[in-house]
Amino acid sequence: MRSWPRAAVLVFALILTACSSQTAAPRADLGGDLADRVTVDGVYNHLVELQKIADTHDGTRADGTPGYQASVDYVAKMLRDKGFDVQTPEFQRLSGSGGGKPALTVGRRVFRVDQASLLLTTAPGGVKALTLRPRAAAGCAAADYTGVRIKGALAVVDDSGCSIVAKHDAAKAAGAVGVLVVSQSTPTRPVAAPAGLFTPGYYQAMTIPVGIIDPATDAALRRTDDPVTLVLDNKPVMTTSRSVIAQTSSGDSHNVVIVGAHLDSTGDGPGIDDNGSGVAAVLETALQLGPKPAAHNVVRFAFWGGGETSADGSAAYLRALNPDELDDIALYLDLDVIGSPNAGYFTLDGDQSAQTSATVRPLPEGSAGIERTLAARLYEHGVRPADMPLTRGTDYASFVAAGVPVGGLTTGTSQLKSDVQARIWGGRAGVAFDANYHRRGDTIDNVDRKALGIMASTAADAVGSYAQSIDSDGGANGVPARDQRNRRTP
């Protein structure tokens, strides 16, 4: 990425096919043309409808509620009325767990334990083993167990330093048969949990039992050298949900440009900025592009279910594709929260220039070019973009895991706007980009129309540009050609 001025903040089964014929010669500047047609009024009208849906369904559009089903129906109808072939693939997601009595028996005393491995239970009777501790209390890396004969034991670690997934992975690599994390917080009571402990969807990666114990239980463990018994017997409760998928029927189906947004809100509010704003921009882009555009490449529009519950919809969709269909995906653009009332203007950090850790993994080839494309469009709007570091548990994370280049836009969520950012973008320093994030106040009254218009137009420009050519801007910002791709199931 060129040296953009920025103020970084800390902060991824149904297969659609398309014919390879074209209905007309591609326009000279499809991106610019599409950007002009995706207006803030058009995008805002969809937010009005999503707000109405929430208002008539107990103030929420959360996945698994009637408000979400109504959101699916609205998006699907708009696309079908325009002439798109629309699919609503179903997938299973975890919606809870229960039915058991998780416990840790130390001597003759039984202590409460919270089950963190939500998809995994212990065998009948539980796991009986000694408890041992890594040399570094956090237990974040296999090296922390050097000199500790942890094989066959339960690892006991604290809640600092890294995610619960990293603690699980390190203990498993060292030979532990389970993990006990000492914390005052639990997955169902995450208040005061160290940042990044319970990452979205963390339980999906667990293959040995993991429980959460409090300091009092840990004190009992420290007073014994005898084996203890860990029982984790809560069973997962699965819910069937749906995403919405539509794509153009013209263009090269071996170069698919996907643009997506998660369709659901949290259970605490209507989710108009998060993520009605992204949904509205993707939907209006689809409607303005139409089902048979004069474009070289196919464009696929995705409205993901389960986005607030660890990106289950996008992950399930990608897992349903075979290797050839994965290789057909040229790139993925993600729109998530693009109308924040105290807006910043962020592109996903495709070249990882905002990352400070030397261990950061590079993103799939082409991600840096997508960032440059989006940043250039924002500059054309008179806006100086900044990098947004990528995180786990989002829809684009599934695409990264599959080896697909990704890019995206956001105006920020609960992070506080800095003094520098306020000077660059306006707004209030020391205040969250969206103070209503994941709250009941995330309504249409708290959406910044200016930011919404800029981000929607920027996204539409990028979609049109890549639909016209994956060698965007003469190749400098392009993505690998079809014969250079080697995707993998995430």
N, C-alpha and C positions, 0 to 999 in steps of 0.2 A: 504493500500500500504506500502511496506517496505520503509525504509528511504533512498530513492534515493537522490543522490546529484542533486540539481536542481537550476535553476535561473528563478524564476517565472516571467511572464510578466502579465501586466494588459490587461489584455484583458478580423430537425429534421426533369375506375376503374375496375383496371383489376386484376382478381385473377388468378394466375397460380397454377395448381395442379401438383403433381408429384406422380408417382407410388412409392410404398414403397419397391420394390424389389431392389436388388443390382446386378450389372453385374459381380462383382468379389469381393473377399475378400479385405477389406481395407488395404492399405499399412501400414507398420509399422510406418513410419514417413511421412505422407502425407504433413504436413506443411513444413518440410525441403526440401522435394522433389520439392514441388511447388515453394518454394523460389528460388531454384537453377535454375528452368526453366524460371522464370520471370526475364529476364535480362534487363539491362539498354538499350541495343540496341533495344530489342523488344519494350520496352515502348517508347523509343525516336522516333521510326519509326511512331508511331501513332501521336506524336506531329508534325512531319513533315507534315503529311496529314492534321491535323487540321490547321496548319499554311497556307497550300495551300488553304484550304477552305476559311479562312479569307481573304487571298490575293485576291481571285477572287470574294469576296462579300463585297467590300467597307471597308475592314479592320476590320470586326467585325463578331462575331458569336452570337450576342445578341438574346435572345428569341423574336420571332415575326418577325425576319428578314430572308431573304433567306439563310444567312450564318448559322443560327441555323438549318433550315430545312436540309441543306446539312450535318450538323454535325450529326443530327438524322439519316439521310440516311446512312452515313458512318458507324456509330456504328452498326446500325441494319444489314447492309449487312455483316460486318465482323462476327457478331455472327451467322447469318443465314448460311453463307458459312461454318462455323465450325459445323453446325448441330443443333444449338439451335432453339427452338421454341421461336420466338421473338414477343413481343407485344409492341405497341406504344399507350398506353392509353391517351386519350384526357382529358383535364381539362380546366376550365375557370379561368382566372386570371385577376386582375385589371390592365389595361394598361393606365388609365387616367380618367379624369372626366371633365365635362364641360356642356355648354348649359344654365347655369343659371347666376344670378348676386348676389352672396352672399353679404350681407350688414348688417350693424348694424345701426339702427336708434336711435339716442339719441336726445330727444327733436324734433326739426325740422331738424336737421342735419343728413345726411346719411354718414356713414363712411365705408370704405372698410374693409372687413374681409375675411381672407383666410379659406377655408373650410378644416378642418382636419379630420372630420368624413366622409371619402370619399365614403363610402358605404351607408351613412345615410343622408337623407335630413330632413328638417323641414316640418311640415304640411303647406299647402297653407296659405299664410299670415304670416308665421313665428311663432316664440315663443315670446310672450309678457310677460315680467317678470321683477321684481326688480333684481338688481345686488348686491351681497353680497360677502364678502371676508372671507377666513378662518383666524384663529388666526395666523397661520404660513403662510407666503405669498406663499410658494411653493405649499401648499395643497397636500402633498404627502400621507397623511394617514387620515383615518376617524377621528382620534383623533384631527387632526388640526382644525376640525369644532366644537369641544366641546364649547358649549355656544353660537354658531352662529345658528340662526334659518334659515337655508339654504333651508329648504323644500319648493319646488315650485319656487325657485329663480335660477338665473344664477350665478354660481360661477365664480369669477374672481381671477386668480392665476398668479404667475410669471412663468418663464421658467426654474427655478433652481431646483436642488435637486433630480430629478427623471424623469422617462419617462412620456410622455404625457398620456400613458395608466394608469399609477399609479395615475396621477392627475384626470383622468376621473373616475377611479374606486372609489377613495376616495370621490369625489363630489357626485357621484351617490349614494354611500352608505349613505351619509348624507341627501339625498333627493333632490338634485339639479335637475333641468330639462334641464340643459345644462352647458357648460363650456366655458369660454373665457380665453385664455392663452395670456399673454402680452409678446411679443417677437419681436425682430428685424428680426428673422428668420422665415421661413415658410417651409412647406414640400417641396415646389418647389424651395425655396431659402434657403437651410439649412446652408449657410455659416455663421460661427460664432455661430451656435447653440450650446448650452451646450452639452457636450458629453452625449449620451444616451437619449436625448430628443425625437428624432424621431427614435425609434427602428424599424427595418425592420418588415413590416406587422402590424404596430401598429393599423391601422384603422380597422383591422378585429375584434378587441375586443370591439369596441365602440357601445354602445346601446343608448346613448343620444347625442344630437348635440354638436360638439366641434368646435370652431373657434379660429383663431389666430388674435389678434389685435396688433397694434403697440402702442408705448408709448403715442403718441398724442391722439389716440382714448381713451386710458386708462385715460388720463387727463380729457377728456370730461365726462367720466363716474364718475369720482370723484367729478364733479361739480353738479351732479344731484342726487336727491332722488326719482325720478320718474321711472316708468317702462320703459324699452327699448324694442325694437323689433329686434330679431335676425332672419335673413333669410339665410338659407343655402340650395340652390336649384340646385347646380351642380349635375348632374346625373353621376353615374359611367359608364365608358366605359370598357367593358369586351373583352378579347382576348382569343381565343382558342389556346392552346398549347399542346405539347406532351412530354411525357417521354418515355424512352426505358427500357423495363423490359424483362429479360430472366432468366431462372433457369435450373439447372440440372434436369434430368429426373430419376436419381437414388438417393437412400437414403431415409431417413425417412422424409416424408412431414409434420410431426408434430413437427419437430425440424429444422426450416428454419434459416440458417445463411444468413443475407443480408449484402452485401457490396455495397456502393453507392458513387456517386460523382455528383455534379451538372454539367450539360452539357453545359450550356450557358455561354457566356462572358458578360461583360458590353457592353454598346453601344460605349464606348470610345476606345476599342482596341480588338485585336484578342483573348485575354484571354488564353494564352498558359500556363502560370504558374497557373493563376486563371481562369478556373480550368481545362485546358487541361491536366495538370499534373496528377490530380486525376483521370480524365476520362481515360487517357492512361494506368494508373496502373490497374484500375479496368478491363478495356477491355483486357489487356494482361493476367491478372490473369484468366479471363474467358476462353480465348482461350487456355491457357496452361492447365487449369483444364479439359476442354472439357465438352460436354453435358452429358456424362454418366460416371463419374469418379467412381472409387472404393472407395466410401466414405459412412459413416454411415448416414450422414445428407444431406439434400438438401441445395444447395447454390443458392441464388437468387442475380442477378446482376442488379443494378438499376442506370440509368443515368437520373437524374432529370431535368425536365424543370422548368423554373421559379426560379432557385436558386438565381439569383441576384435580384429578385423581391420578396423576403421574403418567399422562400421555398414553393411556392404554389404547385409545382408538388408532392413533398413528402407528404405534408399534404393532398392533394386531394386523393392520392393513399391510404393512411391509412384510411381516412374517408370512402372509398368505401368497406373496408373489414368488414365482420361480426365478432362477438365476437370470434367464434372458429378460424377463420383465423388469427385474431390478436394474439390469444393465441399460434398459431403455430409458431410465430416468436420468435426464441430463443435470438437473439441479432442483433444489427446493428453496422456496422463499417463504418465510414465516412472518405473519403480522400478528402481534400480540400487544395490546394496549397502545393505541396510537392517537388517543385524544385526551391525554392527561391534562387536568386544569392548570397545573403549574409546569407546563411541558418542557422537556428536554428533547433533543433530536439525536437519537442514537441509531447507529447501524450495528448489527452483530459483528463482533471483532473477528472477521474472517482471516486476517493475517496474524492474529494473536499478538499484535503489537502492544496491547495493554496488559498482557500477562507478565508477571514479574518472576514467576517460578521457572527455574531451569528445567523442570520435569514436565512442563506442559506439552501434551501431545499435539503435533500439528494436525490441522483440520484437513479433510479431503481436498485434493488439488482442485482449484477453481474457486474455493471459498473466498480467497483474497480478492480475486477479480470481481466477484459479486459485490463484495464490500465497496470496492472502488466504483462500481457502477452506481450503486445506491448513493454513495457519498457525493459523486459528481452531480447527480440529479438534485440532491439537497442544496448543493452550492448554487445550482441554477435557480433555485427558489430563494436565494439570498440567505440561506441557513448554513451555519458552520456545524458540521456533524461531529459527534464524538463516538468513541468505541463503547460498546456494551459487551463485557465478557460473557462467554457462553456458560450455561449452567446445565446440570443434569435434570432429568425429570420433565423436560419440555418436549413439545412435538418435534422440534428440529433435532433433538438429541437422538431420536430413533434413526433419522436419516444420516447423521454423522456416524452412528454405529454401523450403518449399512454401507458406508463409504461414499455417500452422495454429497457433493459440494452444497453448502448451505449459505444463506444470507437472510437478513431480516431487518425489520424496523420496529422501534418502540419509542414511546415518549416518556418512559420511566414509570416506576410504581411507588413503592414505599421508601425508596432511598431519598435522602435529603438533598435538595439542590444546594450546591456550594456557592460561595460568593462569586467565584470566577464564572460559574455556569450562569448565574443570574445576570452578570454583566454581559455575557455573550448572547443569551437568549431572552433576557427579561424575566419577569416573574419574581418570586420571593425566595431569597436565600434562607436556608435553615428550615425550610418547609418541604414536605414530601412532594415529589412530582405529582402523585395522586394520593392525597390524604384520605380518600374514600376507598382505597384499594382493599378488596375483600370485605367491604362493609356495606351496610344497607344504604349508605349515601351514594353508592356508585350508580347514579341515575343519569338520565339524559340532561338534567339541569346542571350537572357537573362535568360536562364535556367541553373541551376547547375546540370550537369550530375551526379556528385558523390552523391549529396543529393537525386536526383531523384532515382538513383539506390538503395540506402540504404532504402529509405522509401517504394519504390515499393516492394522490396524483403521482408521487414518487414511485410508489409500488407499481402502479399501472404502467408507468413509463418503462420500468425494468421488465415487467411481464411482456409488454409488447416488443421490447428490444430483443429479449431472448427468444420469443416466439418467432421473430424475424430471423435471428441467427444466434447460435450458441457461441459464435466468435464475436461477441459483443464488442463494439467500438474497434473493429478491425482486428480483433484477436487479443488485444492486451488484457481485456477483462473477460475473456471467454472461459469456457469450461472444457474438459477433455472430450474428444470426439468419441463416438460409439465404440470404435475398435480399441480404444485406450482405457475402457472401463472394466473394472473387476469388482463388482459389488458383492456383498455378502449379506446373509440373513442376519438382522440385528438380534 
